[in-house]
Amino acid sequence: MDHDRLADKDLLVVSHGYKHFVKSQVDVLAAYFNSVTVCVRYNWFADAASRLPVSGGEGFGKDAKIAQTNVPENVRVVETPLFYLPVDVQREHLLGQQHVRKVKKKLADHPVSFDLIHCHMTWTSGYVGARLKEELGIPYVLTVHANRNWFEKQLDSDNDRLKRAWTDADRLVRVNRRDRSKLEPYNDDVVHVPNGYNTDVFERLSTAAARERLGIDDDTPVVFALGTLKPRKGFQHLMRAMTRVHETEPDARLVIGGQGGMRDELESLAGELGIDDRTDLLGYVESETLNDWMNAADVFVLPSYSESFGVVQLEAMACGTPVVATKNGGSEEVVTSDDYGLLVEGPESHDELADAVVDALHKRWDADAIQSYANEFTWENVCEEIADLYVEVLDETTESERQPATTA
């Protein structure tokens, strides 16, 4: 595909964040374009709530949504503050209209005339993309990132504006294959493009060196998990499974990285189960230290109920570390062979989960093969697929403009 077709083009991205996977993707794609403008939605109520004795806005404010450093020169981030309460019913129907108004207002004095729109998340960014496509007369691509449970709720929704985000897209991208057929009734151009992982953060290192920096003995079995501390991620079930793991591996340490509202509950549960002396809750983990944990671990575990894809598994595999994961809608498309990891039925299958962790601790894994597999999913490789989609969409638009108008 001739990616030079994009060199003089200007891309507009509408998203719910410029951090983590969106930032990683945008920063790689920026090299293909003349410029990239990213309109990032955040909840200004969450910023206000952080200074008041109220809760519910964690993770939705500007600092949580927007990275301020290491921004490519041709990427401009446009902050788009919205207002909604954490349990506000308007999130389902009215928030999309607010989002459209705010983006249009922010772009009114923008000096760039865009050639293409790419939106991340159906509601509300996708709806913004559909409206801008109509008003600007340019094509729009939507990537559907929702985890399995969230995606099913969207399918059942009576929100016509949400469904418009799907029907109006020139390409509708789903990050897993299994859901393509569920989107095809809404759009003839549904494609699968997976998420990727950031090679600037995750790389394979010496296990011994990583453990030395972390202060872990070479012979200590390490089970590592990472994610937001909330019920959907299933860490409470992993803790229960570890009580059985300790029957075989009494010295095994469970290490969980991540922040969230369940921290106190998980700390209490570890004490109730009698595993608090072999369990560490790290909180937020800086990138360099996170790479050390991925390399120091004997096995990485993702015990969640619902995922769209599960990039964190690839991050572990990039370090040569095998994965144990539940069948959650996304992990099945990452752990595609028992050469890379093991799948169990669900987070509440404590015995099966424990057996899989023990098996993973005992198995002789080929770390080179695991790393090689993960390398197929670098953002550099994934973004080549996305750039191909862009060229196809732009060529189709140009061809459509060339077609002579038909008369009755």
C-alpha positions in Angstrom: 0.0 0.0 0.0 1.3 3.5 -0.9 1.5 5.2 2.5 3.0 8.3 0.8 -0.6 9.0 -0.1 -1.0 10.2 3.5 2.1 12.5 3.7 0.3 15.7 2.9 -2.9 14.8 4.8 -4.2 16.1 8.1 -5.8 13.6 10.5 -8.4 14.4 13.2 -8.7 12.0 16.1 -11.6 12.2 18.5 -11.1 10.1 21.6 -11.7 9.6 25.3 -8.0 9.9 26.1 -4.5 10.6 24.8 -2.7 8.1 27.0 -1.9 4.4 26.9 -3.1 2.6 23.7 -4.6 5.7 22.0 -1.4 7.7 22.5 0.8 4.8 21.4 -1.2 4.4 18.2 -1.5 8.1 17.4 2.2 8.7 18.0 3.2 6.0 15.5 0.6 7.1 12.9 1.8 10.7 13.2 4.8 9.8 11.1 2.5 9.0 8.2 0.7 12.4 8.2 1.4 16.1 7.8 -0.4 16.7 11.1 -2.6 15.0 13.7 -5.1 16.8 15.9 -6.4 14.9 18.9 -9.6 16.1 20.5 -9.7 14.5 24.0 -12.8 14.3 26.0 -12.6 14.5 29.8 -15.0 15.3 32.6 -14.2 18.6 34.3 -16.5 17.6 37.2 -13.9 14.9 38.0 -11.2 17.5 38.3 -13.4 19.6 40.6 -14.4 16.5 42.6 -10.8 15.6 43.3 -10.6 18.8 45.4 -13.8 18.0 47.3 -14.8 15.3 49.8 -16.7 13.4 47.0 -15.9 10.3 45.0 -16.9 8.8 41.7 -14.8 10.9 39.3 -11.5 9.0 39.6 -9.9 8.3 36.3 -12.1 10.7 34.3 -10.3 14.1 34.8 -7.7 15.8 32.6 -4.6 14.4 34.2 -6.0 10.9 34.0 -6.9 11.3 30.3 -4.2 13.4 28.7 -0.4 12.8 28.6 1.5 16.0 28.6 5.0 14.8 27.7 6.6 13.0 24.7 4.1 14.4 22.2 5.3 14.3 18.5 5.9 17.7 17.0 3.1 17.3 14.4 0.6 16.2 17.0 -1.7 18.8 18.6 -3.8 17.8 21.6 -7.1 19.8 22.0 -8.6 19.5 25.4 -12.4 19.0 25.3 -14.0 19.3 28.7 -17.5 17.9 29.2 -19.7 18.0 32.3 -21.6 15.0 33.6 -22.1 13.4 37.0 -20.7 9.8 37.5 -24.2 8.3 37.5 -25.9 10.9 35.2 -28.5 9.4 32.9 -27.5 11.9 30.2 -24.4 9.8 29.6 -26.6 7.5 27.6 -28.4 9.9 25.4 -27.6 13.6 25.8 -23.8 13.5 26.3 -23.2 12.9 22.7 -24.8 16.1 21.7 -22.7 18.0 24.3 -19.6 16.3 23.0 -20.4 17.4 19.4 -21.0 21.0 20.4 -17.7 21.2 22.4 -15.6 19.7 19.6 -17.1 21.9 17.0 -16.5 25.0 19.2 -12.9 23.9 19.8 -12.2 23.4 16.1 -14.0 26.6 14.9 -10.7 28.6 14.9 -8.5 25.6 14.1 -6.2 26.5 11.1 -6.2 23.0 9.7 -8.6 21.6 7.1 -8.9 17.9 7.9 -8.9 15.1 5.3 -9.9 12.1 7.5 -11.4 11.5 11.0 -10.6 8.5 13.3 -12.6 8.1 16.4 -11.9 5.8 19.4 -14.9 4.5 21.4 -18.4 4.3 20.0 -20.2 6.5 22.5 -19.6 9.4 22.5 -16.6 9.9 20.2 -18.0 7.8 17.4 -21.2 9.9 17.3 -19.0 13.0 17.1 -17.2 11.5 14.1 -20.5 10.7 12.3 -21.7 14.3 12.8 -18.4 15.8 11.6 -18.3 13.5 8.6 -21.7 14.9 7.5 -20.8 18.5 8.1 -17.2 18.5 6.8 -17.8 16.1 4.0 -14.8 13.9 4.8 -14.6 10.1 5.6 -14.5 8.8 9.1 -13.2 5.6 10.7 -14.3 4.2 14.1 -12.5 1.8 16.3 -14.8 -0.1 18.8 -12.7 -0.7 21.9 -15.5 -1.7 24.4 -15.0 -4.8 26.6 -17.3 -7.7 26.1 -20.0 -6.7 28.6 -19.9 -3.1 27.6 -20.2 -4.1 23.9 -23.2 -6.3 24.6 -24.9 -3.4 26.4 -24.3 -1.2 23.3 -25.8 -3.8 21.0 -28.9 -3.9 23.2 -29.1 -0.1 23.6 -32.1 1.9 22.2 -29.8 4.9 21.6 -30.1 5.6 17.9 -27.2 8.1 18.0 -25.0 5.4 19.3 -26.0 3.1 16.4 -25.5 6.0 13.9 -21.8 6.0 15.0 -21.6 2.4 13.6 -23.7 2.9 10.4 -22.0 6.1 9.2 -18.4 4.9 9.5 -16.5 4.4 6.3 -14.6 1.6 8.1 -15.8 0.1 11.4 -12.9 -1.5 13.2 -13.2 -4.1 16.0 -10.2 -5.1 18.0 -11.2 -8.7 18.1 -12.5 -11.1 15.4 -15.4 -12.7 17.2 -17.5 -9.5 17.3 -17.3 -8.6 13.6 -20.4 -10.5 12.7 -22.4 -8.6 15.4 -21.4 -5.3 13.8 -22.0 -6.3 10.2 -25.8 -5.7 10.4 -24.9 -2.0 11.0 -22.1 -1.6 8.4 -20.9 -3.4 5.3 -17.2 -2.4 6.0 -16.4 -4.1 9.3 -12.7 -5.1 9.7 -10.6 -6.5 12.5 -7.4 -4.7 13.6 -6.0 -5.7 17.0 -4.5 -3.4 19.5 -0.8 -3.3 19.9 1.9 -2.8 22.6 4.4 -0.1 23.1 8.0 -1.2 22.3 9.3 1.9 24.0 8.1 0.6 27.3 8.2 -3.2 27.1 11.3 -5.1 26.1 12.8 -8.4 27.1 15.5 -8.1 29.8 17.5 -10.5 31.9 15.2 -12.1 34.5 18.0 -12.1 37.0 18.8 -8.4 36.5 15.1 -7.5 36.7 14.8 -9.4 40.0 17.9 -7.9 41.4 16.5 -4.4 40.8 13.2 -5.4 42.4 14.8 -7.2 45.4 13.4 -10.6 44.6 15.2 -13.9 45.2 16.0 -15.9 42.1 14.2 -19.0 43.4 10.9 -17.2 44.5 8.0 -18.1 42.2 6.4 -14.8 41.1 2.8 -14.5 39.8 2.2 -11.0 38.4 -1.1 -9.3 37.5 -1.8 -5.8 36.4 -5.0 -3.7 35.9 -7.4 -1.3 37.5 -8.5 -2.6 40.9 -12.2 -3.1 40.2 -14.4 -6.2 40.3 -14.4 -6.8 36.5 -10.7 -7.5 36.6 -11.2 -10.5 38.9 -8.2 -10.0 41.3 -10.4 -11.1 44.2 -10.7 -14.5 42.5 -7.0 -14.7 41.7 -6.3 -14.2 45.5 -8.7 -17.1 46.3 -7.0 -19.3 43.7 -3.6 -18.5 45.2 -4.5 -20.3 48.4 -4.5 -23.5 46.4 -1.4 -22.5 44.5 0.3 -22.3 47.9 -0.4 -25.9 48.6 2.1 -26.8 45.8 4.2 -23.6 45.8 4.1 -22.3 49.4 6.6 -19.5 48.6 4.9 -18.2 45.5 4.3 -14.4 45.6 1.3 -12.7 44.1 2.1 -9.2 42.9 -0.7 -7.0 41.6 0.0 -3.6 40.0 -2.6 -0.9 39.5 -4.8 1.6 41.2 -8.5 1.5 41.9 -11.4 1.5 44.4 -10.9 -2.1 45.5 -7.5 -1.7 47.1 -8.8 -1.7 50.7 -11.1 -4.7 49.9 -8.3 -6.7 48.3 -5.9 -5.9 51.2 -8.6 -7.2 53.7 -9.2 -10.3 51.6 -5.5 -11.1 51.5 -5.5 -11.0 55.3 -8.7 -13.1 55.6 -7.2 -15.7 53.3 -3.9 -15.7 55.2 -1.8 -14.8 52.2 -1.1 -11.2 53.0 2.6 -12.1 53.8 2.9 -13.4 50.2 0.8 -10.7 48.4 1.9 -7.3 47.2 -0.4 -4.5 46.0 1.9 -2.1 44.2 -0.5 0.7 43.3 0.6 2.7 40.2 3.7 1.3 38.6 6.1 3.5 36.6 7.0 2.3 33.1 10.5 1.2 33.8 9.6 -0.6 37.0 6.6 -2.2 35.2 9.0 -3.6 32.5 11.1 -5.1 35.3 8.0 -6.8 36.8 7.0 -8.2 33.5 10.5 -9.7 33.1 10.8 -10.8 36.7 7.6 -12.7 36.7 7.3 -16.5 36.1 3.8 -16.1 34.9 1.5 -13.2 34.2 -2.2 -13.7 35.0 -5.3 -11.8 33.6 -8.3 -13.2 35.6 -10.9 -10.8 34.3 -14.5 -11.2 33.4 -14.6 -9.1 30.3 -12.0 -7.7 27.8 -12.1 -6.4 24.3 -8.6 -7.7 23.5 -6.2 -7.5 26.5 -3.0 -5.7 25.5 -1.5 -6.3 28.9 -1.0 -9.9 27.9 1.0 -8.9 24.9 3.1 -6.6 27.1 4.0 -9.6 29.2 4.7 -11.8 26.2 7.0 -9.2 24.8 9.2 -9.9 27.8 9.1 -13.6 27.1 6.7 -14.2 30.0 3.8 -16.8 29.6 0.2 -15.8 30.4 -2.7 -17.5 32.2 -6.0 -15.8 31.4 -9.7 -16.4 31.6 -12.0 -16.7 28.6 -13.2 -13.1 28.7 -13.9 -12.2 25.1 -10.5 -10.8 24.3 -7.9 -13.2 25.8 -9.0 -16.0 23.5 -7.6 -13.9 20.6 -4.3 -13.3 22.3 -3.5 -16.6 24.0 -4.0 -18.6 20.8 -1.7 -21.5 21.6 -0.5 -23.2 24.8 3.0 -22.4 23.6 2.3 -18.8 24.8 0.0 -19.4 27.8 -3.0 -21.1 29.2 -6.8 -20.3 29.2 -9.3 -21.2 31.9 -13.1 -21.0 31.8 -13.6 -18.0 34.1 -12.4 -16.0 37.1 -14.7 -17.9 39.5 -13.3 -21.3 38.5 -10.8 -21.0 41.4 -9.5 -24.6 41.2 -9.0 -24.4 37.4 -7.3 -21.1 37.7 -5.0 -22.4 40.5 -4.1 -25.5 38.5 -3.3 -23.4 35.4 -1.0 -21.1 37.5 0.8 -24.1 39.0 1.1 -25.7 35.5 2.6 -22.5 34.2 5.1 -22.3 37.0 6.3 -25.8 36.3 6.2 -25.8 32.5 9.4 -25.2 30.5 8.5 -22.3 28.3 10.2 -21.1 25.1 10.6 -17.5 25.9 12.0 -16.7 22.5 8.9 -18.1 20.8 6.6 -16.1 23.2 8.5 -12.9 22.4 8.5 -13.6 18.7 4.7 -14.1 18.8 4.2 -10.8 20.7 6.3 -8.9 18.2 3.6 -9.4 15.6 1.5 -7.0 17.6 3.9 -4.0 18.0 2.2 -0.7 17.3 4.5 -0.2 14.4 3.1 -3.4 12.7 -0.5 -2.7 13.7 -0.3 0.9 12.5 0.7 -0.3 9.1 -2.7 -2.0 8.9 -4.4 1.1 10.0 -2.5 3.2 7.5 -3.6 0.8 4.8 -7.2 1.3 5.9 -6.8 5.1 5.7 -5.4 4.9 2.1 -8.3 2.6 1.1 -10.9 5.0 2.5 -9.3 8.1 1.0 -9.0 6.4 -2.4 -12.7 5.3 -2.2 -13.7 8.9 -1.4 -11.7 10.3 -4.3 -13.2 7.7 -6.7 -16.7 8.6 -5.5 -16.0 12.3 -6.1 -14.9 11.4 -9.7 -18.1 9.5 -10.4 -20.5 11.5 -12.6 -23.8 12.3 -11.1 -26.7 10.2 -12.4 -29.9 11.6 -13.6 -33.3 10.1 -13.5 
